[in-house]
Amino acid sequence: MTNRIRLLTALTLGIVLAGCRTSGELVVDNGGAGITAVRTACPAVGIPDYTGDVTLFRSPTSKTLADLDVTAAMTDLTSTCNEGGEQVYTEASFNVVARRTDTRGARSVQLPYFSTVLRGGSAVVTKRVGTVTLNFADGQERAQASANAAAYVSRAEATLPADIREKITRKRRAGDPDAALDPLADPEVRAAVQRATFELLVGFQLTEDQLRYNATR
């Protein structure tokens, strides 16, 4: 668990390690078979583990329910993508729902969040930090706000080279030496797919203590 927390701390601070997402389907045609890659130049969009909610306490040294102040969570993450130009533009939108324990008086709570573009599951291309503001009316327990994050990705860098696409999609017939081999097992193909894979990740910009709390509660 300690190693997991250390990795996630690096994520919220700017050095991100995350899994590479690819997908494919097997296509059989006239006795031949090949892999048709189901991928796009648009980055995958998601919320990393343990960064989609945040808990604030009245006392920085206490983590008891009696000292609970505000809890908030990201919900309804959606994205749009325009991959028609040389720069692929992706915008992610999400809601933040929050609850406070003391409903006396009107109050505004500002929560920082990050948006990070990863290449190949580990290389940070860009990172930005924004703020979402939650406004509680007097006597109101719950509040909600919306926020968004956007990113540009080079279409050329997110596109597989022609020779790599050919290796992946080439149809293979029974009896071919490589008929039973997964093309993604080829180190060259795997590395090319990884280089062309981008992700847009959003989450709360947590402190080390907040991240540890989420990971261990």
N, C-alpha and C positions, 0 to 999 in steps of 0.2 A: 504494500500500500504506500509505503514511503516513496518508492521509486515512481509510482503512478502520480502522486501529488507533485513530485519534483517536475515531472514532464508537463503536467497541466499548468503549473506555475510558470514554466517557461512559455507556454502558449499565451497566457494572459499578459506576460511581460514583453512578448514579441519574438521569441524563438520557438517556432511551432513545429511539432512533430505530429503528423496525422496520417491516417491510412489513405492509400490511393484507391480511387473508385473507378472500376471499369466494368463493362458488361458486354455480353455477346450472345449470339444464338447460333445453333448449328443448323446449316441449310443443306438439305440433301436434294440433288437434282440430277436425273439421268445417270444414276450410279456414281456420281461424283459428290464429294462433300467439301465444304469449306466453311470458314468462320466469317460471318458477316458482322462486323463490329457495330454495335449500337452505341454510338458516341456522338458528341457534338462539340463545337468549339466553345459553347457556353460552359462556364464553370459550374460544378455542382455547388449547391448552396445548403448550408446546414449550421447547426449549433453544436459545438464540441461538448463532450461529456462534462458535467459539473459546472458549466458556465451559463446555463440557461435560467438560473434563479439566484437570488441573493437574499441574505438575511442580515438585518441590521439590529444591533442590540443597544440598549441605552448606555451600558457600561462596556468599554473596550476589553475589560478583564473578565467579563461574565458571559456565559453562553447558556444561561438557564432560561426557562420559559417565563419566569417572573420578570426578567429583564428584556424580553422580546419587544422590539420597537416596530419594525416594518419588515414585511416579506414581500418579494416581488418575483414575477416569473415572466419569461418571454413566451408568447403564444402566437399562433396563426402566422407562422413564417411562410411567406410566398415570394416568388421572384418572377421577374420578366427579363427577357434577354433579346437583344438585337444583334444578330451576327451577320448583318448584311454588309458591313464595311470592313476596312482593314483593322479597326479596333472594335472588338466585341464588347458591347456595353451591357452590363448586368446590374439590375437594381433589386435589392431585397427589402421587403417591408415586413414589419412585425408589430404586434401589440405587446404592451407591458401591463399586466394586471397586478395590483398591489393591495395590501391590507395592512392597516395599522391597529395597534392595540389600544391606544389612547385617542379617543375621538373628540377630545375637547379642543375647540378652536380650529380655525382654518390653518392649513399648513401646506407648504410645497416641499417636495422631496426630489432632489436631483440625483440621478443614477448614471454613472458613466458606462458606456458600452464600447466594444471594439469591433472593427471589421478588418479582416485580414485576408489577403489573397495569397494562397499557397500554390507553388508549382512543384509537381512531383511528390507531393505529400510531405515535404520537409523544408523547402526553400521559401522564405518569406519574400514575396514580391513587393507588397505594400502593406502598411498597417495604419489605420486611422482610429482615433478615439472621439466619440461623440457623447452627447448627454441627452437623456430623456427626462422630462420634468413631469412629475405626478402632482396634481393639485387636489388636495382633500378639502372639502367644504366643512364648515363647523358641524360637528355631530356625524360626519360621514366616515364610515369605516373603510370603504373601498374606493379605489380610484383606478382609472385606466388612461393610457396614453399610447400614441403611435409613434413609430420612428422608422428610419430607413437607412440603408447603406448602399453604396454604389461602387462599381469597379470597372476598369477597362482592362482587357486582356488582348494581347496581340493575336490576331487571327492566324498569322503565319506560324507563330510559336505554338498555337493550340491545334495545329493541323498536322496529321501524320505525314511523313515523307512518302512519296509514291512507292518507293521500293519496299517500305515497311508495310504499307497497305496491301501491296501485292502478296507479300509473305503471309499476311493474316487471312486475306480473302481468297487466295488461290485455291481452286477446287482440287481435291485429292481423290484419287480412285483407289479402290481396294487393290493391294499389291504394290502401291507406291511405297518406296522406302520410308517416307515420312507420313504415311497415311494415318497412323495411329498417334502421331506426335502432336501435342498442343503447341501451336506456333508461339503462344505467349510464354512457353518455357524456354524459348531461345533468348539468351541474355541480351542480344542486340535489339530484338523486338520488344522485350520487356522494358529495356531502358528507354527506347524511343517513345513507347506509350506513356511511360512515367513522365518524361520530359514534356509531353504534350498535354498532360492532365493538370488542370487548374481547379481550385476550389475557392469559393468565397464563404468564409466562416464568420459568424457573428456571435457575440456573447457578452455578458456583463464583464466589465473590466474589474476583476476582483483583486483584493489584496491576498497575500499568501495565507493569512488566517482565514479569510472568507472561503478561499478555495479548499483549504484543508477541512473546514467545517462541512462543506458540501460533499466532499469525497468520503468523509468518515462518519457522517451522522447515520 
